[in-house]
Amino acid sequence: MIESRVFIIILGMVAVTCLTRALGFWLVGRFPLSRRLEAWFCYIPATVLISIVVPRITQGGFAEAIAAGVTVLLALRSRNLLLSMFGGILVVWIMRQFL
């Protein structure tokens, strides 16, 4: 069973995360956004994903590099995000198991 202190910490983290998101949506909805700012907001998810993925690829080994390549090729070829992610995960898993 989870200790009560750990559970309280997790609940606190959930509350802070929800509050941050809610306040962000509330603030953005209260002010008119310029086209430039709207365009900038559209790029945020991609930059966050890149900042998470690129260090793992550069610090990883051969399996991670090959899996990243397969993922990019699948994404360009199929235009299917789920298929691309599954393909990359499958490749890195196979390479780690057998190489």
PyMOL commands that place a pseudoatom at each C-alpha (Angstrom):
pseudoatom trace, name=CA, resn=MET, resi=1, chain=A, elem=C, hetatm=0, pos=[0.000, 0.000, 0.000]
pseudoatom trace, name=CA, resn=ILE, resi=2, chain=A, elem=C, hetatm=0, pos=[1.153, 3.538, -0.735]
pseudoatom trace, name=CA, resn=GLU, resi=3, chain=A, elem=C, hetatm=0, pos=[2.351, 5.514, 2.240]
pseudoatom trace, name=CA, resn=SER, resi=4, chain=A, elem=C, hetatm=0, pos=[0.057, 8.417, 3.081]
pseudoatom trace, name=CA, resn=ARG, resi=5, chain=A, elem=C, hetatm=0, pos=[2.885, 10.935, 2.641]
pseudoatom trace, name=CA, resn=VAL, resi=6, chain=A, elem=C, hetatm=0, pos=[3.592, 9.707, -0.892]
pseudoatom trace, name=CA, resn=PHE, resi=7, chain=A, elem=C, hetatm=0, pos=[-0.108, 9.760, -1.724]
pseudoatom trace, name=CA, resn=ILE, resi=8, chain=A, elem=C, hetatm=0, pos=[-0.428, 13.366, -0.485]
pseudoatom trace, name=CA, resn=ILE, resi=9, chain=A, elem=C, hetatm=0, pos=[2.604, 14.399, -2.550]
pseudoatom trace, name=CA, resn=ILE, resi=10, chain=A, elem=C, hetatm=0, pos=[1.114, 12.793, -5.672]
pseudoatom trace, name=CA, resn=LEU, resi=11, chain=A, elem=C, hetatm=0, pos=[-2.223, 14.523, -5.072]
pseudoatom trace, name=CA, resn=GLY, resi=12, chain=A, elem=C, hetatm=0, pos=[-0.401, 17.820, -4.633]
pseudoatom trace, name=CA, resn=MET, resi=13, chain=A, elem=C, hetatm=0, pos=[1.431, 17.333, -7.915]
pseudoatom trace, name=CA, resn=VAL, resi=14, chain=A, elem=C, hetatm=0, pos=[-1.849, 16.535, -9.666]
pseudoatom trace, name=CA, resn=ALA, resi=15, chain=A, elem=C, hetatm=0, pos=[-3.460, 19.662, -8.201]
pseudoatom trace, name=CA, resn=VAL, resi=16, chain=A, elem=C, hetatm=0, pos=[-0.571, 21.908, -9.269]
pseudoatom trace, name=CA, resn=THR, resi=17, chain=A, elem=C, hetatm=0, pos=[-0.565, 20.438, -12.785]
pseudoatom trace, name=CA, resn=CYS, resi=18, chain=A, elem=C, hetatm=0, pos=[-4.331, 20.871, -13.201]
pseudoatom trace, name=CA, resn=LEU, resi=19, chain=A, elem=C, hetatm=0, pos=[-4.243, 24.377, -11.768]
pseudoatom trace, name=CA, resn=THR, resi=20, chain=A, elem=C, hetatm=0, pos=[-1.409, 25.412, -14.072]
pseudoatom trace, name=CA, resn=ARG, resi=21, chain=A, elem=C, hetatm=0, pos=[-3.233, 24.143, -17.133]
pseudoatom trace, name=CA, resn=ALA, resi=22, chain=A, elem=C, hetatm=0, pos=[-6.568, 25.637, -16.112]
pseudoatom trace, name=CA, resn=LEU, resi=23, chain=A, elem=C, hetatm=0, pos=[-5.001, 29.044, -15.424]
pseudoatom trace, name=CA, resn=GLY, resi=24, chain=A, elem=C, hetatm=0, pos=[-3.188, 28.905, -18.753]
pseudoatom trace, name=CA, resn=PHE, resi=25, chain=A, elem=C, hetatm=0, pos=[-6.397, 28.218, -20.667]
pseudoatom trace, name=CA, resn=TRP, resi=26, chain=A, elem=C, hetatm=0, pos=[-8.196, 30.881, -18.682]
pseudoatom trace, name=CA, resn=LEU, resi=27, chain=A, elem=C, hetatm=0, pos=[-5.522, 33.506, -19.354]
pseudoatom trace, name=CA, resn=VAL, resi=28, chain=A, elem=C, hetatm=0, pos=[-5.271, 32.733, -23.060]
pseudoatom trace, name=CA, resn=GLY, resi=29, chain=A, elem=C, hetatm=0, pos=[-9.045, 32.926, -23.388]
pseudoatom trace, name=CA, resn=ARG, resi=30, chain=A, elem=C, hetatm=0, pos=[-9.233, 36.366, -21.775]
pseudoatom trace, name=CA, resn=PHE, resi=31, chain=A, elem=C, hetatm=0, pos=[-6.968, 38.194, -24.234]
pseudoatom trace, name=CA, resn=PRO, resi=32, chain=A, elem=C, hetatm=0, pos=[-7.119, 38.436, -28.022]
pseudoatom trace, name=CA, resn=LEU, resi=33, chain=A, elem=C, hetatm=0, pos=[-4.183, 36.660, -29.599]
pseudoatom trace, name=CA, resn=SER, resi=34, chain=A, elem=C, hetatm=0, pos=[-2.303, 37.946, -32.604]
pseudoatom trace, name=CA, resn=ARG, resi=35, chain=A, elem=C, hetatm=0, pos=[-1.829, 35.625, -35.559]
pseudoatom trace, name=CA, resn=ARG, resi=36, chain=A, elem=C, hetatm=0, pos=[1.854, 35.450, -34.771]
pseudoatom trace, name=CA, resn=LEU, resi=37, chain=A, elem=C, hetatm=0, pos=[1.202, 34.342, -31.195]
pseudoatom trace, name=CA, resn=GLU, resi=38, chain=A, elem=C, hetatm=0, pos=[-1.356, 31.753, -32.337]
pseudoatom trace, name=CA, resn=ALA, resi=39, chain=A, elem=C, hetatm=0, pos=[1.173, 30.351, -34.806]
pseudoatom trace, name=CA, resn=TRP, resi=40, chain=A, elem=C, hetatm=0, pos=[3.793, 30.219, -32.045]
pseudoatom trace, name=CA, resn=PHE, resi=41, chain=A, elem=C, hetatm=0, pos=[1.422, 28.276, -29.787]
pseudoatom trace, name=CA, resn=CYS, resi=42, chain=A, elem=C, hetatm=0, pos=[0.923, 25.710, -32.567]
pseudoatom trace, name=CA, resn=TYR, resi=43, chain=A, elem=C, hetatm=0, pos=[4.653, 24.886, -32.543]
pseudoatom trace, name=CA, resn=ILE, resi=44, chain=A, elem=C, hetatm=0, pos=[4.949, 24.301, -28.794]
pseudoatom trace, name=CA, resn=PRO, resi=45, chain=A, elem=C, hetatm=0, pos=[3.896, 20.594, -28.781]
pseudoatom trace, name=CA, resn=ALA, resi=46, chain=A, elem=C, hetatm=0, pos=[6.428, 19.740, -31.492]
pseudoatom trace, name=CA, resn=THR, resi=47, chain=A, elem=C, hetatm=0, pos=[9.269, 21.530, -29.724]
pseudoatom trace, name=CA, resn=VAL, resi=48, chain=A, elem=C, hetatm=0, pos=[8.482, 19.818, -26.431]
pseudoatom trace, name=CA, resn=LEU, resi=49, chain=A, elem=C, hetatm=0, pos=[8.456, 16.428, -28.141]
pseudoatom trace, name=CA, resn=ILE, resi=50, chain=A, elem=C, hetatm=0, pos=[11.758, 17.163, -29.855]
pseudoatom trace, name=CA, resn=SER, resi=51, chain=A, elem=C, hetatm=0, pos=[13.344, 18.292, -26.581]
pseudoatom trace, name=CA, resn=ILE, resi=52, chain=A, elem=C, hetatm=0, pos=[12.380, 14.949, -25.037]
pseudoatom trace, name=CA, resn=VAL, resi=53, chain=A, elem=C, hetatm=0, pos=[13.278, 12.683, -27.960]
pseudoatom trace, name=CA, resn=VAL, resi=54, chain=A, elem=C, hetatm=0, pos=[16.527, 14.142, -29.334]
pseudoatom trace, name=CA, resn=PRO, resi=55, chain=A, elem=C, hetatm=0, pos=[18.610, 13.769, -26.144]
pseudoatom trace, name=CA, resn=ARG, resi=56, chain=A, elem=C, hetatm=0, pos=[17.504, 10.141, -25.859]
pseudoatom trace, name=CA, resn=ILE, resi=57, chain=A, elem=C, hetatm=0, pos=[18.531, 9.450, -29.453]
pseudoatom trace, name=CA, resn=THR, resi=58, chain=A, elem=C, hetatm=0, pos=[21.900, 11.196, -29.137]
pseudoatom trace, name=CA, resn=GLN, resi=59, chain=A, elem=C, hetatm=0, pos=[22.720, 9.576, -25.793]
pseudoatom trace, name=CA, resn=GLY, resi=60, chain=A, elem=C, hetatm=0, pos=[21.319, 6.197, -26.769]
pseudoatom trace, name=CA, resn=GLY, resi=61, chain=A, elem=C, hetatm=0, pos=[23.032, 3.489, -28.679]
pseudoatom trace, name=CA, resn=PHE, resi=62, chain=A, elem=C, hetatm=0, pos=[22.718, 1.888, -32.061]
pseudoatom trace, name=CA, resn=ALA, resi=63, chain=A, elem=C, hetatm=0, pos=[19.227, 0.508, -31.372]
pseudoatom trace, name=CA, resn=GLU, resi=64, chain=A, elem=C, hetatm=0, pos=[17.822, 3.940, -30.553]
pseudoatom trace, name=CA, resn=ALA, resi=65, chain=A, elem=C, hetatm=0, pos=[19.342, 5.520, -33.660]
pseudoatom trace, name=CA, resn=ILE, resi=66, chain=A, elem=C, hetatm=0, pos=[17.958, 2.816, -35.960]
pseudoatom trace, name=CA, resn=ALA, resi=67, chain=A, elem=C, hetatm=0, pos=[14.546, 2.980, -34.277]
pseudoatom trace, name=CA, resn=ALA, resi=68, chain=A, elem=C, hetatm=0, pos=[14.483, 6.764, -34.710]
pseudoatom trace, name=CA, resn=GLY, resi=69, chain=A, elem=C, hetatm=0, pos=[15.264, 6.360, -38.394]
pseudoatom trace, name=CA, resn=VAL, resi=70, chain=A, elem=C, hetatm=0, pos=[12.549, 3.753, -38.844]
pseudoatom trace, name=CA, resn=THR, resi=71, chain=A, elem=C, hetatm=0, pos=[10.073, 5.981, -37.010]
pseudoatom trace, name=CA, resn=VAL, resi=72, chain=A, elem=C, hetatm=0, pos=[10.848, 8.957, -39.259]
pseudoatom trace, name=CA, resn=LEU, resi=73, chain=A, elem=C, hetatm=0, pos=[10.587, 6.842, -42.404]
pseudoatom trace, name=CA, resn=LEU, resi=74, chain=A, elem=C, hetatm=0, pos=[7.281, 5.339, -41.299]
pseudoatom trace, name=CA, resn=ALA, resi=75, chain=A, elem=C, hetatm=0, pos=[5.931, 8.780, -40.428]
pseudoatom trace, name=CA, resn=LEU, resi=76, chain=A, elem=C, hetatm=0, pos=[6.914, 10.216, -43.809]
pseudoatom trace, name=CA, resn=ARG, resi=77, chain=A, elem=C, hetatm=0, pos=[5.618, 7.200, -45.706]
pseudoatom trace, name=CA, resn=SER, resi=78, chain=A, elem=C, hetatm=0, pos=[2.364, 6.473, -43.901]
pseudoatom trace, name=CA, resn=ARG, resi=79, chain=A, elem=C, hetatm=0, pos=[1.454, 9.823, -42.301]
pseudoatom trace, name=CA, resn=ASN, resi=80, chain=A, elem=C, hetatm=0, pos=[0.153, 7.702, -39.417]
pseudoatom trace, name=CA, resn=LEU, resi=81, chain=A, elem=C, hetatm=0, pos=[1.469, 8.740, -36.000]
pseudoatom trace, name=CA, resn=LEU, resi=82, chain=A, elem=C, hetatm=0, pos=[0.336, 5.585, -34.207]
pseudoatom trace, name=CA, resn=LEU, resi=83, chain=A, elem=C, hetatm=0, pos=[1.935, 3.305, -36.793]
pseudoatom trace, name=CA, resn=SER, resi=84, chain=A, elem=C, hetatm=0, pos=[5.167, 5.307, -36.643]
pseudoatom trace, name=CA, resn=MET, resi=85, chain=A, elem=C, hetatm=0, pos=[5.361, 5.137, -32.859]
pseudoatom trace, name=CA, resn=PHE, resi=86, chain=A, elem=C, hetatm=0, pos=[4.565, 1.427, -32.812]
pseudoatom trace, name=CA, resn=GLY, resi=87, chain=A, elem=C, hetatm=0, pos=[7.168, 0.749, -35.501]
pseudoatom trace, name=CA, resn=GLY, resi=88, chain=A, elem=C, hetatm=0, pos=[9.891, 2.610, -33.599]
pseudoatom trace, name=CA, resn=ILE, resi=89, chain=A, elem=C, hetatm=0, pos=[9.056, 0.878, -30.333]
pseudoatom trace, name=CA, resn=LEU, resi=90, chain=A, elem=C, hetatm=0, pos=[9.020, -2.514, -32.033]
pseudoatom trace, name=CA, resn=VAL, resi=91, chain=A, elem=C, hetatm=0, pos=[12.380, -1.919, -33.726]
pseudoatom trace, name=CA, resn=VAL, resi=92, chain=A, elem=C, hetatm=0, pos=[14.126, -0.784, -30.539]
pseudoatom trace, name=CA, resn=TRP, resi=93, chain=A, elem=C, hetatm=0, pos=[12.625, -3.711, -28.607]
pseudoatom trace, name=CA, resn=ILE, resi=94, chain=A, elem=C, hetatm=0, pos=[13.732, -6.266, -31.217]
pseudoatom trace, name=CA, resn=MET, resi=95, chain=A, elem=C, hetatm=0, pos=[17.216, -4.795, -31.448]
pseudoatom trace, name=CA, resn=ARG, resi=96, chain=A, elem=C, hetatm=0, pos=[17.646, -4.783, -27.669]
pseudoatom trace, name=CA, resn=GLN, resi=97, chain=A, elem=C, hetatm=0, pos=[16.448, -8.372, -27.404]
pseudoatom trace, name=CA, resn=PHE, resi=98, chain=A, elem=C, hetatm=0, pos=[18.524, -9.889, -30.158]
pseudoatom trace, name=CA, resn=LEU, resi=99, chain=A, elem=C, hetatm=0, pos=[21.594, -7.681, -30.559]
for i in range(1, 99): cmd.bond("trace and resi %d" % i, "trace and resi %d" % (i + 1))
show_as sticks, trace
zoom trace
